[in-house]
Amino acid sequence: MESVGAARPRSRTDRELKYQEERDHDSWDQFPEGEDSSSQESDMGWEEEQAELEYYEKRFRLAEPTFRAAREPKNERQQFEMHRAEVQQVAEVADLESVWEISYTPARFEGVFLRSSLRPFYQQDQIVDVMAQVKGGKEANVYRCKAHASVGVEWIAAKVYRPRQFRNLRNDAMYREGRHLLTAEDGRPQAINPRDDRTARAVNKKSVFGAKVRHTSWLMYEFSALQTLHEAGVPVPRPYGVGDNAILMEYIGDEQMAAPTLHETHLEEDEAGPLFDRTVKSIAVMLENGLAHGDLSAYNILYWEGEIKLIDFPQVIDIHANQSARAVLRRDVERVCQYFRRYGVRSDHRRLADELWERYAAPDPDDLAADLSRVLEVEAEDGEEEEE
């Protein structure tokens, strides 16, 4: 009985296998011999189409570059290959013989652009380690770094702008009015030749190159403003260096914590008045140097051990070249007055802003008269030359 019972399913399986072979044979008969060569040609054609598609996507910006999460490795071999690729990528970005090890543990994509942005400062012996992120923002992160012994301080702050694809870009047209494009030359801001039509066209067309120029220029204006204002005595962090994507500046705080903003601080009753006066004086000195902060508020003023430091100057404007300068000043003054009002400091922000403008920013009538006189002299000279 058992042998008969065992033979029946085996017989049924044989029939099924035979039927499957006949069906597969009929299916393969649909394809003529020599299909391998045509299949290779088809594959080559597909690869060519893909290469052409990638070219047009890049040429006409049909697809923005993005970071994609790596797939999970299926086995130890793939895991090893992925790890080796990551190490090689970091080493290439750092452009060092060995990977620059830092104490701070960055997020997956943060690590690559962090090392890349801070590489010049590491190679120039300005920083030796990145210890912690002390501030995260929409456009930039700030890190506490261990300074090189040659710098003369223990800690130094690195403001690293986010990659453009991660930045929440605001409408910065108002702030860019009256600005010349700046680039970085040997770690210093340098104006781009206004006759450089190629760069101007790239910026206007918002090409990849143009976006990079605008990004660098935005950064250079912040560093340049810090230099000017620090030398003028305005309480701002001392600038130490600048790169294509980061600024090194004085670190305000200690090893346990960075200095909080005024918005995060509760002042003593006897502190508010003097700090308000210090802030107003800082605005006045900025105006004397032809600048307005552009985004001044309790969020952009640090407080540490009874003193203040004004920060975040990428949107700084030239008050003599920007038509919105006076309106921007009024907004800055209004925000400052609103904060100190909670501590009983009463001030009419409209009148204060107008007084500051008239005293420190408005053009001198004598200077205007001299300029007009010079213009008339030049026009008269040109008229005499035409008559001759």
Secondary structure, DSSP 8 states (H G I E B T S, - for coil): -HHHHHHHHHHHHHHHHHHHHHHHHHHHTTS-TTHHHHHHHHHHHHHHHHHHHHHHHHHTTSS----------SSHHHHHHHHHHHHHHHHHHHTSSS----SS---TTHHHHHHHHHHHHHHTTSEEEEEEEEEE-SSEEEEEEEE-GGGSSSEEEEEEE--TTT------HHHHTT---EEEETTEEEE--TT-HHHHHHHHHT-HHHHHHHHHHHHHHHHHHHHHHHHTT-S---EEEE-SSEEEEE--B-SS-B--BGGG----HHHHHHHHHHHHHHHHHHHHTTEE-SS-SGGGEEEETTEEEE---TT-EETTT-TTHHHHHHHHHHHHHHHHHTTT----HHHHHHHHIIIIIS--HHHHHHHHHHHHHHHHHHHHHHH-
